[in-house]
Amino acid sequence: MSVNRAMLQAAFDIVELLHKEGISAIIAGGAARDIFFGVAPKDFDIICAGVDHYRITDVLLKANLNFKQFPKYHTGSDSDRLAGVWKIEECNIDIILYDTECVSEALDKFDYNLNQFAIVGAHRGIDGAYVRFMGEHHWSTLVRLRDDARGARAAKMEEKFFDLAWRRATGELDQAPVGGSDGLF
């Protein structure tokens, strides 16, 4: 399934639904990063924090969303930070619950700084939202943030970094529009 504006709108709608239910949520990670660099993402990750997995399940059930729930995304090194994952069926949207108090703390637990991008201003709609880099170590240099992010994961991130870096070679930009005349969507 290709990612398009309608799917991004669905992700925005889910973020709004979670916010209305008092759940801290933000679209972050690879999709936000790809939009920042002008590349169509393959999926959307909605990062949540500060609640237990029962609360998110309840909200999704009340909204009649079809999903598959996984208690942990991975069982190894991620078990200290991820409390659950919900894959929304029929679209490429995942809701990932971090075992943190807030989404900014969750972003700090990402494996590489290249993934510390987030869509801000989703309440303004696609044409009013921006992607912003939220990490401490600027994206113009690839920085491993978790010691366990090695091997195949490291190779994948290095490849992604070299593929994307030339697109914003100056490194001066700290945010980019999601939609509108200058955005990807």
C-alpha positions as CSV (number, residue, x, y, z in Angstrom):
1,M,0.0,0.0,0.0
2,S,1.4,3.3,-1.0
3,V,1.6,6.2,1.5
4,N,-0.4,9.2,0.4
5,R,-2.1,12.3,1.7
6,A,-5.2,10.3,2.8
7,M,-3.1,8.0,4.9
8,L,-1.2,10.9,6.5
9,Q,-4.6,12.4,7.3
10,A,-5.6,9.2,8.9
11,A,-2.5,9.3,11.1
12,F,-3.3,13.0,12.0
13,D,-6.9,11.9,12.9
14,I,-5.6,9.1,15.2
15,V,-3.2,11.6,16.9
16,E,-6.2,14.0,17.4
17,L,-8.3,11.1,18.8
18,L,-5.6,10.2,21.2
19,H,-5.2,13.8,22.3
20,K,-8.9,14.2,22.9
21,E,-8.7,11.2,25.2
22,G,-5.8,12.8,27.1
23,I,-3.1,10.6,25.6
24,S,0.2,12.2,24.7
25,A,0.9,11.3,21.0
26,I,3.0,12.5,18.1
27,I,4.0,11.2,14.7
28,A,7.7,10.7,14.9
29,G,10.6,8.6,13.6
30,G,11.3,7.4,10.1
31,A,8.2,8.9,8.5
32,A,8.8,12.4,9.9
33,R,12.4,12.1,8.9
34,D,11.6,11.1,5.4
35,I,9.1,13.9,5.0
36,F,11.8,16.4,6.2
37,F,14.1,15.1,3.5
38,G,11.5,15.1,0.8
39,V,11.0,11.3,0.5
40,A,7.7,9.5,0.7
41,P,7.6,7.5,3.9
42,K,6.7,3.8,3.8
43,D,4.5,4.0,7.0
44,F,3.7,6.2,9.9
45,D,4.6,5.7,13.6
46,I,2.5,7.4,16.2
47,I,4.5,7.6,19.4
48,C,2.5,7.6,22.7
49,A,3.7,7.9,26.3
50,G,2.4,8.3,29.9
51,V,-0.4,5.7,29.8
52,D,-0.7,2.0,30.0
53,H,-1.5,-0.2,27.1
54,Y,-5.1,-0.9,28.3
55,R,-6.0,2.8,27.8
56,I,-4.8,2.9,24.2
57,T,-6.6,-0.4,23.4
58,D,-9.8,1.1,25.0
59,V,-9.6,4.3,22.9
60,L,-9.0,2.3,19.6
61,L,-11.9,0.0,20.4
62,K,-14.3,2.9,21.2
63,A,-13.3,4.4,17.8
64,N,-14.1,1.2,16.0
65,L,-10.6,0.9,14.5
66,N,-9.4,-2.5,13.4
67,F,-6.0,-3.3,14.8
68,K,-3.6,-6.0,15.8
69,Q,-2.0,-5.6,19.2
70,F,1.5,-6.7,20.2
71,P,2.6,-6.5,23.8
72,K,6.1,-5.6,22.8
73,Y,7.5,-4.6,19.4
74,H,10.7,-6.6,20.1
75,T,11.7,-8.8,22.9
76,G,15.4,-8.1,23.2
77,S,16.9,-4.7,23.8
78,D,13.7,-2.8,23.1
79,S,12.0,-4.4,26.1
80,D,13.2,-1.6,28.4
81,R,11.5,1.1,26.4
82,L,8.5,-0.2,24.4
83,A,5.3,-1.1,26.2
84,G,3.2,-2.1,23.3
85,V,2.4,-1.7,19.6
86,W,-0.9,-1.5,17.7
87,K,-0.8,-2.0,13.9
88,I,-3.9,-0.4,12.4
89,E,-5.2,-2.7,9.8
90,E,-5.6,-1.7,6.1
91,C,-3.1,1.1,6.4
92,N,0.5,1.5,7.3
93,I,0.0,3.2,10.7
94,D,1.5,1.8,13.9
95,I,0.9,3.2,17.4
96,I,3.9,2.6,19.6
97,L,3.6,3.0,23.3
98,Y,6.9,3.9,25.0
99,D,7.5,3.2,28.7
100,T,8.1,6.9,29.4
101,E,6.1,9.8,30.9
102,C,6.1,12.0,27.8
103,V,6.7,11.7,24.1
104,S,9.8,13.9,24.2
105,E,11.4,11.4,26.6
106,A,10.4,8.7,24.2
107,L,12.2,10.5,21.4
108,D,15.3,10.5,23.6
109,K,15.1,6.7,23.7
110,F,15.3,6.3,19.9
111,D,18.3,4.3,18.6
112,Y,19.8,6.9,16.3
113,N,19.6,10.7,16.1
114,L,18.5,10.4,12.4
115,N,15.2,9.1,13.7
116,Q,14.5,11.9,16.1
117,F,12.2,13.9,13.8
118,A,8.6,14.6,14.7
119,I,5.6,16.3,13.1
120,V,4.6,19.3,15.1
121,G,1.4,21.3,14.7
122,A,-0.7,18.4,13.5
123,H,-3.7,20.3,15.0
124,R,-3.2,22.8,12.2
125,G,-3.8,20.2,9.5
126,I,-1.4,18.8,6.9
127,D,-0.8,22.2,5.3
128,G,0.0,23.9,8.6
129,A,2.2,21.2,10.2
130,Y,6.0,21.0,10.2
131,V,8.6,18.3,10.6
132,R,11.1,19.3,13.2
133,F,14.3,17.7,14.4
134,M,14.0,17.1,18.1
135,G,17.4,15.5,19.0
136,E,20.3,16.8,21.0
137,H,22.9,15.7,18.4
138,H,22.3,17.4,15.1
139,W,21.2,15.2,12.2
140,S,24.0,16.3,10.0
141,T,26.2,13.8,11.8
142,L,24.9,10.2,12.4
143,V,25.0,9.5,16.1
144,R,24.2,6.1,17.7
145,L,22.2,6.8,20.8
146,R,21.7,3.3,22.1
147,D,24.7,1.0,22.6
148,D,22.6,-2.0,21.4
149,A,22.0,-0.4,18.0
150,R,24.7,-2.3,16.2
151,G,25.2,-4.8,13.4
152,A,22.5,-4.9,10.7
153,R,20.6,-2.0,12.3
154,A,23.8,0.2,12.3
155,A,24.4,-0.7,8.6
156,K,20.8,0.2,7.7
157,M,21.0,3.6,9.5
158,E,24.4,4.4,7.8
159,E,22.9,3.6,4.4
160,K,19.8,5.7,5.2
161,F,22.0,8.6,6.4
162,F,24.2,8.6,3.3
163,D,21.1,8.3,1.1
164,L,19.4,11.3,2.8
165,A,22.2,13.7,3.8
166,W,22.8,15.2,0.4
167,R,19.1,16.3,0.2
168,R,19.7,19.0,2.9
169,A,23.5,19.2,2.6
170,T,23.8,22.6,4.4
171,G,22.4,21.1,7.7
172,E,21.0,24.6,8.4
173,L,17.3,23.7,8.2
174,D,15.7,22.6,11.5
175,Q,12.2,22.2,10.2
176,A,10.3,21.6,7.0
177,P,6.7,21.9,6.0
178,V,4.6,18.7,5.8
179,G,2.1,20.0,3.2
180,G,1.3,23.1,1.2
181,S,3.3,24.4,-1.8
182,D,6.7,23.6,-0.2
183,G,5.8,20.3,1.5
184,L,5.8,16.7,0.4
185,F,2.0,16.3,0.9
